[in-house]
Amino acid sequence: MTRIDHPQGTDNVLLDLGFDDAEELSAKAALALKLNELIDQRGLSQMAAATITGMTQPKVSQVRRYKLQNISLERLMQALVSMDQQVEIVVQPARRAHAPGITVAV
């Protein structure tokens, strides 16, 4: 995570803070938030969540604490699918008012 300067504010606080991988971090955080909500709703322990998602318990612990540097977007999406969620990736032209980027809607 290297920080770069952005003189004006955007709708992505991580980008505003200067993270060069802000879009990926935002996407990971959104997916982790949904995964954590599902774990909480189902009352799962980290071990139970690990069994369902195919992750190790330490990886589930990282997701629970939003320590997402060593977890790929793909792995988070696969974990959500294993929790009976449908994950969609939509590619479309960027709207003129917004710069090209990555958005996760949950």
Secondary structure as the mmCIF struct_conf table of DSSP 4:
data_model
#
loop_
_struct_conf.conf_type_id
_struct_conf.id
_struct_conf.beg_label_comp_id
_struct_conf.beg_label_asym_id
_struct_conf.beg_label_seq_id
_struct_conf.end_label_comp_id
_struct_conf.end_label_asym_id
_struct_conf.end_label_seq_id
STRN STRN1 ARG A 3 ARG A 3
BEND BEND1 PRO A 7 GLN A 8
BEND BEND2 ASP A 11 ASP A 11
HELX_RH_AL_P HELX_RH_AL_P1 VAL A 13 ASP A 16
TURN_TY1_P TURN_TY1_P1 LEU A 17 GLY A 18
STRN STRN2 PHE A 19 PHE A 19
TURN_TY1_P TURN_TY1_P2 ASP A 20 ASP A 21
HELX_RH_AL_P HELX_RH_AL_P2 ALA A 22 ARG A 42
TURN_TY1_P TURN_TY1_P3 GLY A 43 GLY A 43
HELX_RH_AL_P HELX_RH_AL_P3 GLN A 46 THR A 53
TURN_TY1_P TURN_TY1_P4 GLY A 54 GLY A 54
HELX_RH_AL_P HELX_RH_AL_P4 GLN A 57 ARG A 64
TURN_TY1_P TURN_TY1_P5 ARG A 65 TYR A 66
TURN_TY1_P TURN_TY1_P6 GLN A 69 ASN A 70
BEND BEND3 ILE A 71 ILE A 71
HELX_RH_AL_P HELX_RH_AL_P5 LEU A 73 SER A 82
TURN_TY1_P TURN_TY1_P7 MET A 83 ASP A 84
HELX_LH_PP_P HELX_LH_PP_P1 PRO A 93 ARG A 95
TURN_TY1_P TURN_TY1_P8 ARG A 96 ALA A 97
BEND BEND4 HIS A 98 HIS A 98
BEND BEND5 PRO A 100 PRO A 100
#
